[in-house]
Structures are given as structure tokens and as C-alpha cells.
């Protein structure tokens, strides 16, 4: 039985830009390291893996995101590059935010673009999807306060 979800990994082409994006979102850099060696090759089923990783964590310390920049072998571009929510596979990572308008403005300064629209879901949440580093969808949710 699992103990917890440890982290989600995202392969990126620009590690510095990806770190800046997630710092803007409010995550903290936990650490960085170059990764290589026979065990890395074996677990990835690839030869001569050389990557740099940056481990990001949420302010509460419970959520982590691993950003991975491959130096070797070359990355493979997914098809379609700008997949939408109905595409099979991992589509988004959602973060709860306290001010969705301010968060969205900050992320736009780092190249984020809305996938659809910023919407209000009933009287409970304001939600949106933005396209983040490496084309991943980052979902933002602001819980509305009951009056």
C-alpha cells in the first residue's frame, strides 16, 4: 500500500525558465542536482542518461514537482505538442491559489497562456488552465469564500 504521493516529474527544455515559472507560482526550490549513472540508465531503459533536476516544493511542504532537463539522450517531442484535456495520459497539475487573478498575471509574465477561459464554477471556485513549461497544463483553483 502506498504511503504518500512523492512527486510529479516534468521534463522541460529550459530548466531555468521552468524554475522561474514555478517560483512565480509560489513553489520553493528544494534542491538541484546532476543525475547520471548505471542505475539511472536502468530505471529509464535508456543509455547514458545525463540530466539536471530541480526539485520544487509547495509552501506547505507536502507537494513536490521534479523538473528534469535531459542533456542525453535527446528529448522526444510529444504529439500533439499542445494537447488538450481530452488527450490520454497525464494532462494537468492543479494548484490551489489564494488570488487567481494575481497568480495568472504573474505567470503570464513567464510565458503562460490561458488554455480556455477563467471561469467561476458555481459558488465554490474560480478556475483556469494555463499552458506552462514544456507545454504542460497547470490548473489553478481559487476557493470562493462563503458570505
RAPE-V606977 format. One record per pair of residues at least 24 apart in sequence whose C-alpha atoms are under 6 Angstrom apart, sorted by the first residue. I is the first residue (numbers start at 1). GAP is how many residues later the second one is. Records with the same first field share a line. If there is no record, write none. Layout:
I = GAP  GAP
This chain:
7 = 57  58
8 = 57
9 = 56  57  58
10 = 57
11 = 56  57  58
12 = 56  57  122
13 = 56
15 = 54
18 = 115
21 = 89
27 = 30  31
28 = 28  29
29 = 27
30 = 25  26
31 = 24
82 = 53
92 = 45  46
93 = 45  46
94 = 44  45  46
95 = 45
96 = 44  45  46
97 = 44  45
98 = 44
100 = 42
